[in-house]
Amino acid sequence: MKVADAIPEFADAFDFEEFNAMQREALPVIVETDHNVVASAPTASGKTALAELAICKTLREGGTALFIAPMRALTNEKESEWERFEEMGYSVYVVTGERDLNPRRARHADVLVMTPEKVDSATRKHDSRRYDFVTDVDCVIIDEVHLLDSERRGGVLEVTVSRLRRLCDPRFVALSATMPNVEDVAAWLDAPPEATFAFGDDYRPVDLQTGVKTYTHGENAFADKYRRLYRALDLAEPHIREDGQALVFVASRQDAVSAAAKTRDELAERDVPVGSRGDYDFHTEAKELGDDRLRKAVLDGVAFHHAGLSKADRDRIETWFREGKISILFSTSTLAWGVNLPARCVIVRDTKYHDPLEGEVDISPLDLLQMLGRAGRPGYDDVGYGWIVCDRSDADRYRRLLREGTEIESHLAADLDAHLNAEIAMGTVDDLDDVLSWLETTYYYVRAASEPAAYDFEGLRDRVRETLESLVDRGFVEMGDDLAIQATSLGRLASKYYLRLSTATAFHDLAQRDRIDVDAILETVAAAAEFDSVSARQSEADAVDAVLGDADGEAALDDGGRKVLAILQASTSDSIPSDLRSDAWIIRRNALRLLAALREFLDRFSGPRAANLSRRLEARIEHGVSRDAVSLTAIDGVGAGRASKLATGGLSRPADLVDAGAAELTNAGLAEGVAERVVEAAADLPDISVSWDDLPDTVAPGDSEMCEVRVRNAGGGARVGVRVTVNGVEMHEKAAYLTDETTAPIGVFGADADELDFEVEVSFPELPIRPVVAERVVRVA
């Protein structure tokens, strides 16, 4: 069946002219009905076309399609691939981070592309103007729905889909690699039998032979990597000698780079005929690669591929691999999930990987099957070969996986309390009956009904009731006498910021303390449950000790928590030791998210003063600047280096730059245009002054007088907290959005002290600007 005959108005949306057997079988249900669809098919059999067919039907009917991709790297790939839709007049928009979101573009997009986590976050805020677009989708395509079986991410996908069904009830088209219990997913999504497809291996374009090969495990993990590499090369070599190609999956980006470098030497040692050094045109093209190590490797027929490479470099590597210029390619899991890049031989060298937040983690069984499914080049090979290289102790487990496959389980139970709290916080459930109705929309419920013994189906409702009662007991939810439920401020904040509930409790507890300082904030974040699985390698211990010294505040932290604390402390001065840098980026990124949440907890439960302290600490960790320079990071166009340079010159507040003017900043080394823009941006930030008005210089013993202090803002409006103390005792505190001025009462009482030390502190809970402090002394005489 030709594309132009089946959907003539969208023929240009496909990069091929004729549908294959699998696509032809599913096409009528996808294009001609409104059924929810579940399709399971072997890797590389053409499932992407099913997603595109669903998009075409949605666009034809004037609707909006949402494509949920399993990884962020793949959302960008889809944006590039689907320029074909753009050329046809439709808008494709990838929804990324909070700061980069363009709500107007999202609202007017015809095709939205998001990860499960981003859809979860957006649907939690669906009633805001910024995210209301997420409830206007007409069709949701779930790519790689077997992500449900992921211990960390499966629950997120599950509750997100259930939430979308309650919010806007779109059509669902769920696609997956081969899975034995496709009927459970179909039951969950209400896909009828005629819209449930389980395409077997006979739909693979190339037969697949798989197996497990073992290696002798040693005491040194570094040496083990090379033992596995040599085993992988033994498996790949015969295919490469026959002009085949090998794709080898490794655990990390650095592993891909180092394995490629070692393989170049090893192939030369074995006299395997690979490489294109005699190809002048290829030699010239290779010079355009941005990565030096990659540029050297490709000429020897070896390359690596990971999400850290530029898109241009990744595109070149993929093209050259398809053209046969690269014989062996080392990759992280990115290639397994999205890019159609088959090889005659696929080898999984690493079945475990190091996650900075989880420690050593097994690659999921479905990921392994996804990787092996890349074996076999249509049109070139009659058979593809896939191998898992593992320790002997794991061999039987992986052989059983290859023989029997793996069913898709639900992992919602592990975080049931957090997910239920989110639903209550959003108002999608209002009472106990609603809670039980919500439960029935989950894959957890469907899977439990399918496997009642394994999931204790009979006790499921009781477990959910107990979870609800626990949320009430811990202060996340309030329940009335009529069993109506609603979230507390604690519950709403936990949901808004995607927090583990134990972390939300710890943040709330911190906000109740009489004294909150930088050490307390850092230690609370480092101890967060989100970092529970962070591990500290032996080689990192000295670096952690060097940063933390003899500090005793972190005595309660385990080794992983101390590592997190060390990275955060070192980040405030941009001095992270080299031994800690490999995990620092992901730890800092998660810590910044937690600090943003903590700031709002402190603002809500402690006050603007504590919130400002947290906000400044967040900015210092993000930019690596000193306390003196941190206020300048609030200015658009002022980064870490520029802030530090200006602070060293005595300009440490936005108001200082406004007073100095563009000419002085130009003298300080800024280009004239940059200086003008910086001054203009600084003028949009608050410029606070304090006047004491009628405050007397003296007061007689026993006398009293009520006065006022006036706080003026000559700059841009901002939320502020105004705190008045006398001799260290708080007299008055207020919060306000200050555009011009506000006042605060001051009581002057002739006390036993010789003098009254008044202090007015103006803090900024949402800005990293140091508080403005004004002091005045009144003598008692």
Backbone hydrogen bonds, N-H to C=O, Kabsch-Sander energy under -0.5 kcal/mol:
donor,donor_aa,acceptor,acceptor_aa,energy
3,V,17,E,-2.8
5,D,2,K,-0.5
6,A,2,K,-1.9
7,I,3,V,-2.6
10,F,7,I,-2.0
11,A,8,P,-1.2
13,A,10,F,-1.9
14,F,11,A,-1.3
19,F,1,M,-2.7
24,R,20,N,-2.5
25,E,21,A,-1.7
26,A,22,M,-1.6
27,L,23,Q,-1.9
30,I,26,A,-2.0
31,V,27,L,-2.9
32,E,28,P,-2.4
33,T,29,V,-1.0
37,V,172,F,-2.7
38,V,195,A,-2.2
39,A,174,A,-2.8
40,S,197,F,-2.8
41,A,176,S,-2.5
45,S,42,P,-1.5
49,A,46,G,-0.9
50,L,46,G,-0.6
50,L,47,K,-1.2
51,A,47,K,-1.4
52,E,48,T,-2.2
53,L,49,A,-2.2
54,A,50,L,-2.0
55,I,51,A,-2.1
56,C,52,E,-2.5
57,K,53,L,-2.3
58,T,54,A,-2.0
59,L,55,I,-2.8
60,R,56,C,-2.6
61,E,57,K,-1.4
62,G,59,L,-1.8
63,G,58,T,-2.9
65,A,110,D,-2.6
66,L,139,C,-3.0
67,F,65,A,-0.5
67,F,112,L,-3.3
68,I,66,L,-0.6
68,I,141,I,-3.1
69,A,67,F,-0.8
69,A,114,M,-2.3
74,L,71,M,-0.6
75,T,71,M,-1.0
75,T,72,R,-0.6
76,N,72,R,-1.4
77,E,73,A,-1.2
78,K,74,L,-2.3
79,E,75,T,-1.8
80,S,76,N,-1.7
81,E,77,E,-2.9
82,W,78,K,-2.8
83,E,80,S,-1.3
84,R,81,E,-0.9
85,F,82,W,-0.9
86,E,82,W,-1.2
87,E,83,E,-2.6
88,M,84,R,-0.7
88,M,85,F,-0.6
89,G,86,E,-1.9
90,Y,85,F,-2.4
93,Y,111,V,-2.8
95,V,93,Y,-0.6
95,V,113,V,-2.2
96,T,94,V,-0.7
101,L,97,G,-1.0
101,L,98,E,-0.6
106,A,102,N,-2.4
107,R,103,P,-2.7
108,H,104,R,-1.6
109,A,105,R,-0.6
109,A,106,A,-0.8
110,D,91,S,-1.9
111,V,91,S,-2.3
112,L,65,A,-3.1
113,V,93,Y,-2.1
114,M,67,F,-2.3
119,V,115,T,-2.2
120,D,116,P,-2.6
121,S,117,E,-2.4
122,A,118,K,-2.6
123,T,119,V,-2.8
124,R,120,D,-1.7
125,K,121,S,-0.8
125,K,122,A,-0.8
126,H,123,T,-1.3
128,S,125,K,-2.2
131,Y,128,S,-0.7
132,D,128,S,-0.8
134,V,131,Y,-1.7
135,T,132,D,-1.4
136,D,133,F,-1.8
137,V,134,V,-0.5
138,D,64,T,-2.8
139,C,64,T,-1.6
140,V,171,R,-3.5
141,I,66,L,-3.1
141,I,139,C,-0.5
142,I,140,V,-0.6
142,I,173,V,-2.3
143,D,68,I,-2.2
143,D,141,I,-0.8
145,V,142,I,-0.6
145,V,175,L,-3.4
147,L,144,E,-2.0
148,L,145,V,-2.1
149,D,146,H,-2.0
150,S,147,L,-2.4
154,G,150,S,-2.2
157,L,153,R,-1.9
158,E,154,G,-2.4
159,V,155,G,-2.4
160,T,156,V,-2.0
161,V,157,L,-2.3
162,S,158,E,-2.1
163,R,159,V,-2.4
164,L,160,T,-2.4
165,R,161,V,-2.0
166,R,162,S,-1.4
167,L,163,R,-2.4
168,C,164,L,-2.8
169,D,164,L,-1.5
171,R,138,D,-2.6
173,V,140,V,-2.5
174,A,37,V,-3.2
175,L,142,I,-2.8
176,S,39,A,-1.8
182,V,179,M,-0.8
184,D,181,N,-1.4
185,V,181,N,-1.0
186,A,182,V,-2.2
187,A,183,E,-2.3
188,W,184,D,-2.2
189,L,185,V,-2.1
190,D,186,A,-0.5
190,D,187,A,-0.7
191,A,186,A,-2.6
195,A,192,P,-2.0
196,T,193,P,-1.6
197,F,38,V,-3.0
197,F,195,A,-0.5
199,F,40,S,-2.9
203,Y,200,G,-2.1
204,R,201,D,-1.8
207,D,382,D,-1.2
209,Q,384,G,-3.0
211,G,386,G,-1.6
213,K,388,I,-2.9
215,Y,390,C,-1.2
217,H,215,Y,-0.8
221,A,219,E,-0.6
224,D,220,N,-2.0
225,K,221,A,-1.4
226,Y,222,F,-1.0
227,R,223,A,-1.9
228,R,224,D,-2.6
229,L,225,K,-2.0
230,Y,226,Y,-2.7
231,R,227,R,-1.8
232,A,228,R,-2.4
233,L,229,L,-2.6
234,D,230,Y,-2.1
235,L,231,R,-1.6
236,A,232,A,-2.1
237,E,233,L,-2.6
239,H,236,A,-0.7
240,I,236,A,-2.2
241,R,237,E,-2.5
242,E,238,P,-0.8
243,D,240,I,-1.8
244,G,239,H,-3.1
246,A,327,S,-2.7
247,L,345,C,-2.6
248,V,329,L,-3.1
249,F,247,L,-0.5
249,F,347,I,-2.8
250,V,331,S,-2.7
256,A,252,S,-1.9
257,V,253,R,-2.0
258,S,254,Q,-2.8
259,A,255,D,-2.6
260,A,256,A,-1.7
261,A,257,V,-2.0
262,K,258,S,-2.3
263,T,259,A,-2.3
264,R,260,A,-1.8
265,D,261,A,-1.2
266,E,262,K,-2.2
267,L,263,T,-3.0
268,A,264,R,-1.5
269,E,265,D,-2.2
270,R,266,E,-2.2
271,D,267,L,-0.5
271,D,268,A,-0.7
272,V,267,L,-2.6
274,V,272,V,-1.4
276,S,299,L,-2.0
279,D,276,S,-1.8
280,Y,278,G,-1.0
283,H,279,D,-2.5
284,T,280,Y,-2.2
285,E,281,D,-2.4
286,A,282,F,-2.7
287,K,283,H,-0.9
287,K,284,T,-0.6
288,E,285,E,-1.9
289,L,286,A,-1.7
292,D,290,G,-0.6
295,R,291,D,-2.2
296,K,292,D,-1.7
297,A,293,R,-1.7
298,V,294,L,-2.3
299,L,295,R,-0.6
300,D,297,A,-1.9
301,G,298,V,-2.0
302,V,297,A,-1.6
303,A,328,I,-1.8
305,H,330,F,-2.3
309,L,306,H,-1.6
314,R,310,S,-2.5
315,D,311,K,-2.7
316,R,312,A,-2.0
317,I,313,D,-2.4
318,E,314,R,-2.5
319,T,315,D,-2.3
320,W,316,R,-2.9
321,F,317,I,-2.3
322,R,318,E,-2.2
323,E,319,T,-1.9
324,G,321,F,-1.1
325,K,320,W,-2.1
326,I,320,W,-1.0
327,S,301,G,-2.0
327,S,325,K,-0.5
328,I,301,G,-1.8
329,L,246,A,-2.4
330,F,303,A,-2.4
331,S,248,V,-2.6
332,T,305,H,-1.4
335,L,332,T,-1.1
336,A,333,S,-0.9
337,W,333,S,-1.2
338,G,334,T,-1.4
339,V,334,T,-0.6
341,L,339,V,-1.5
343,A,374,R,-1.5
345,C,245,Q,-2.1
346,V,385,Y,-3.1
347,I,247,L,-2.6
348,V,387,W,-2.9
349,R,249,F,-1.9
349,R,347,I,-0.9
350,D,249,F,-1.2
351,T,349,R,-0.5
353,Y,361,V,-2.5
355,D,353,Y,-0.6
355,D,359,G,-3.2
358,E,355,D,-0.5
359,G,355,D,-3.0
361,V,353,Y,-2.9
363,I,351,T,-2.9
368,L,364,S,-2.2
369,L,365,P,-2.2
370,Q,366,L,-2.2
371,M,367,D,-2.5
372,L,368,L,-2.5
373,G,369,L,-1.8
374,R,371,M,-1.8
375,A,372,L,-2.0
376,G,343,A,-3.8
380,Y,377,R,-2.4
381,D,377,R,-2.9
384,G,207,D,-3.0
385,Y,344,R,-2.9
386,G,209,Q,-2.9
387,W,346,V,-2.6
388,I,211,G,-2.0
389,V,348,V,-2.5
389,V,387,W,-0.5
390,C,213,K,-2.2
390,C,388,I,-0.6
392,R,215,Y,-0.7
394,D,391,D,-1.8
395,A,391,D,-0.6
395,A,392,R,-0.9
396,D,392,R,-0.5
398,Y,394,D,-1.8
399,R,395,A,-2.5
400,R,396,D,-2.3
401,L,397,R,-1.7
402,L,398,Y,-2.3
403,R,399,R,-1.8
404,E,400,R,-2.9
405,G,401,L,-2.5
409,E,407,E,-0.7
414,A,411,H,-0.8
415,D,412,L,-1.3
416,L,413,A,-1.3
419,H,415,D,-2.3
420,L,416,L,-2.6
421,N,417,D,-2.4
422,A,418,A,-1.9
423,E,419,H,-1.8
424,I,420,L,-2.2
425,A,421,N,-2.7
426,M,422,A,-1.9
427,G,423,E,-0.7
427,G,424,I,-0.8
428,T,423,E,-1.8
429,V,423,E,-0.8
432,L,483,L,-0.8
435,V,431,D,-2.0
436,L,432,L,-2.1
437,S,433,D,-2.2
438,W,434,D,-2.9
439,L,435,V,-2.2
440,E,436,L,-1.4
441,T,437,S,-0.5
441,T,438,W,-1.7
442,T,439,L,-1.7
445,Y,439,L,-0.5
446,V,442,T,-1.5
447,R,443,Y,-3.2
448,A,444,Y,-2.1
449,A,445,Y,-2.1
450,S,446,V,-1.6
451,E,447,R,-2.4
455,Y,451,E,-1.9
456,D,452,P,-0.9
457,F,452,P,-1.9
459,G,456,D,-1.1
460,L,457,F,-1.4
463,R,459,G,-2.1
464,V,460,L,-2.0
465,R,461,R,-2.4
466,E,462,D,-2.5
467,T,463,R,-2.2
468,L,464,V,-2.4
469,E,465,R,-2.5
470,S,466,E,-2.1
471,L,467,T,-2.0
472,V,468,L,-1.9
473,D,469,E,-2.6
474,R,470,S,-2.1
475,G,472,V,-1.2
476,F,471,L,-2.3
477,V,471,L,-1.4
478,E,486,Q,-3.3
480,G,484,A,-2.9
483,L,480,G,-2.0
485,I,430,D,-3.3
486,Q,478,E,-2.1
487,A,424,I,-0.5
488,T,476,F,-2.2
492,R,488,T,-2.6
493,L,489,S,-2.3
494,A,490,L,-2.2
495,S,491,G,-2.0
496,K,492,R,-2.8
497,Y,493,L,-2.1
498,Y,495,S,-1.3
499,L,494,A,-2.5
504,A,500,R,-2.1
505,T,501,L,-2.2
506,A,502,S,-2.0
507,F,503,T,-2.6
508,H,504,A,-2.3
509,D,505,T,-2.5
510,L,506,A,-2.3
511,A,507,F,-2.0
512,Q,508,H,-0.8
512,Q,509,D,-0.9
513,R,510,L,-1.6
521,I,517,D,-2.0
522,L,518,V,-2.7
523,E,519,D,-2.6
524,T,520,A,-1.9
525,V,521,I,-2.2
526,A,522,L,-2.6
527,A,523,E,-1.6
528,A,525,V,-1.5
531,F,528,A,-2.0
532,D,529,A,-1.9
533,S,357,L,-0.7
534,V,531,F,-1.7
537,R,535,S,-0.6
540,E,537,R,-1.3
541,A,537,R,-0.6
541,A,538,Q,-1.1
544,V,540,E,-2.3
545,D,541,A,-2.5
546,A,542,D,-2.3
547,V,543,A,-1.6
548,L,544,V,-2.6
549,G,545,D,-2.5
551,A,548,L,-1.8
555,A,552,D,-1.4
557,L,554,E,-1.5
562,R,558,D,-2.5
563,K,559,D,-1.9
564,V,560,G,-2.1
565,L,561,G,-2.6
566,A,562,R,-2.6
567,I,563,K,-2.3
568,L,564,V,-2.3
569,Q,565,L,-2.8
570,A,566,A,-2.6
571,S,567,I,-1.8
572,T,568,L,-1.1
572,T,569,Q,-0.7
573,S,570,A,-1.3
574,D,571,S,-1.2
575,S,570,A,-2.5
580,L,577,P,-1.8
581,R,577,P,-0.5
581,R,578,S,-1.0
583,D,580,L,-0.6
584,A,580,L,-0.7
585,W,581,R,-0.7
587,I,583,D,-1.9
588,R,584,A,-3.0
589,R,585,W,-2.4
590,N,586,I,-2.0
591,A,587,I,-2.4
592,L,588,R,-2.6
593,R,589,R,-1.4
594,L,590,N,-2.1
595,L,591,A,-2.8
596,A,592,L,-2.0
597,A,593,R,-1.7
598,L,594,L,-3.0
599,R,595,L,-2.4
600,E,596,A,-1.2
601,F,597,A,-2.0
602,L,598,L,-2.9
603,D,599,R,-2.5
604,R,600,E,-2.4
605,F,601,F,-3.0
606,S,602,L,-2.4
607,G,602,L,-3.5
611,A,607,G,-1.8
612,N,608,P,-2.5
613,L,609,R,-1.6
614,S,610,A,-2.1
615,R,611,A,-2.4
616,R,612,N,-2.6
617,L,613,L,-2.0
618,E,614,S,-2.5
619,A,615,R,-2.0
620,R,616,R,-2.2
621,I,617,L,-2.3
622,E,618,E,-2.2
623,H,619,A,-2.6
624,G,620,R,-2.6
625,V,620,R,-0.5
630,V,626,S,-1.3
632,L,629,A,-1.2
633,T,629,A,-0.5
633,T,630,V,-1.3
634,A,631,S,-1.4
635,I,632,L,-1.7
638,V,635,I,-1.9
639,G,637,G,-0.7
643,A,639,G,-2.6
644,S,640,A,-2.4
645,K,641,G,-2.1
646,L,642,R,-2.4
647,A,643,A,-2.4
648,T,644,S,-2.1
649,G,645,K,-1.1
650,G,647,A,-1.8
651,L,646,L,-2.3
652,S,650,G,-0.8
656,D,653,R,-0.7
657,L,653,R,-1.3
658,V,654,P,-1.7
659,D,655,A,-2.4
660,A,656,D,-2.3
661,G,657,L,-2.3
664,E,660,A,-0.6
665,L,661,G,-1.6
666,T,662,A,-2.2
667,N,663,A,-1.9
668,A,664,E,-1.3
669,G,666,T,-1.5
670,L,665,L,-2.1
675,A,671,A,-3.0
676,E,672,E,-2.0
677,R,673,G,-2.0
678,V,674,V,-2.6
679,V,675,A,-2.3
680,E,676,E,-2.1
681,A,677,R,-2.5
682,A,678,V,-2.6
683,A,679,V,-1.8
684,D,680,E,-0.5
684,D,681,A,-1.0
685,L,682,A,-1.6
689,S,712,R,-2.2
691,S,710,R,-2.8
695,L,692,W,-1.5
699,V,779,R,-2.3
702,G,750,G,-1.9
703,D,700,A,-2.2
705,E,748,V,-2.0
707,C,705,E,-0.5
707,C,746,I,-3.3
709,V,744,A,-2.6
710,R,691,S,-3.2
711,V,742,T,-3.2
712,R,689,S,-2.8
712,R,710,R,-0.6
713,N,740,D,-3.9
714,A,687,D,-3.0
716,G,685,L,-1.3
718,A,738,L,-1.4
720,V,736,A,-3.1
721,G,763,S,-2.2
722,V,734,K,-3.1
723,R,721,G,-0.5
723,R,761,E,-2.4
724,V,732,H,-3.0
725,T,759,E,-2.4
726,V,729,V,-2.3
727,N,757,D,-2.6
729,V,726,V,-2.0
731,M,724,V,-3.3
732,H,724,V,-1.7
734,K,722,V,-2.2
736,A,720,V,-2.3
738,L,718,A,-2.8
738,L,736,A,-0.8
739,T,737,Y,-0.7
742,T,711,V,-2.2
744,A,709,V,-2.1
746,I,707,C,-2.5
748,V,705,E,-3.3
748,V,746,I,-0.6
749,F,747,G,-0.7
750,G,703,D,-3.6
751,A,749,F,-1.3
756,L,778,V,-3.5
757,D,755,E,-0.6
758,F,756,L,-0.9
758,F,776,R,-3.0
759,E,725,T,-2.4
760,V,774,A,-2.9
761,E,723,R,-2.7
761,E,759,E,-0.5
762,V,772,V,-3.0
763,S,721,G,-2.5
763,S,761,E,-0.6
767,L,764,F,-0.9
772,V,762,V,-2.6
773,V,771,P,-0.5
774,A,760,V,-2.6
776,R,758,F,-2.3
778,V,756,L,-2.5
779,R,697,D,-2.5
779,R,777,V,-0.5
780,V,754,D,-3.2
781,A,699,V,-1.8
781,A,779,R,-0.8
